[in-house]
């Protein structure tokens, strides 16, 4: 079962993403700010990270930079934001501009994870 870390400071978003990902077969860990997300990423093993851009503490772009300079730099990261100009010139593997459908989220997660899996 693939593991996803979701980082967002809005509890309702965390709960929605957690539920949607779990019913689609993913193991989910959540973090309510960038610092907690960075700690959980460092301590765990995740197949993908979803992060909001505007977060308390470490923001989503800094979280992405820290992931890219970690010992797990190839972990796919989806950036989520209602402020699309903050997503320009980025290194995210996928960008989702709010609002978007849960179906689009699930398809994006599945696509990135499948792309990262070695060929059988």
CORTATA-V599526 format. One record per residue. RES is the residue in one letter. PSI is psi in degrees with one decimal (none if undefined). Layout:
BEGIN
res:psi
RES:PSI
RES:PSI
END
This chain:
BEGIN
res:psi
X:127.8
X:147.3
X:132.6
X:133.3
X:125.7
X:125.6
X:117.0
X:144.2
X:2.9
X:114.2
X:-41.1
X:-36.7
X:-45.0
X:-45.7
X:-42.0
X:-49.9
X:-42.7
X:-50.0
X:-49.8
X:-41.5
X:-41.8
X:-44.1
X:-12.1
X:14.8
X:13.5
X:149.5
X:131.6
X:137.0
X:140.4
X:156.1
X:137.9
X:1.5
X:170.2
X:-36.6
X:-43.6
X:-40.1
X:-43.7
X:-42.6
X:-47.4
X:-38.7
X:-44.3
X:-35.3
X:-18.8
X:-169.1
X:116.0
X:141.8
X:-17.3
X:150.0
X:136.3
X:125.9
X:138.9
X:158.3
X:-49.4
X:105.1
X:157.4
X:149.1
X:-128.9
X:121.1
X:173.9
X:-35.6
X:-39.5
X:-39.0
X:-44.7
X:-46.2
X:-39.3
X:-36.1
X:-45.2
X:-25.7
X:10.0
X:-174.2
X:3.7
X:55.3
X:-16.1
X:4.5
X:123.6
X:141.1
X:127.2
X:125.2
X:134.4
X:131.7
X:147.7
X:-0.3
X:82.9
X:-26.5
X:-19.0
X:-8.3
X:1.1
X:149.1
X:59.8
X:171.7
X:18.7
X:147.8
X:-25.9
X:145.2
X:130.8
X:116.8
X:127.3
X:141.6
X:153.9
X:160.5
X:154.3
X:-35.4
X:-41.5
X:-38.8
X:-49.9
X:-43.9
X:-39.3
X:-44.3
X:-49.9
X:-42.9
X:-44.2
X:-39.7
X:-43.7
X:-38.8
X:-30.8
X:-11.5
X:143.0
X:150.1
X:142.4
X:none
END
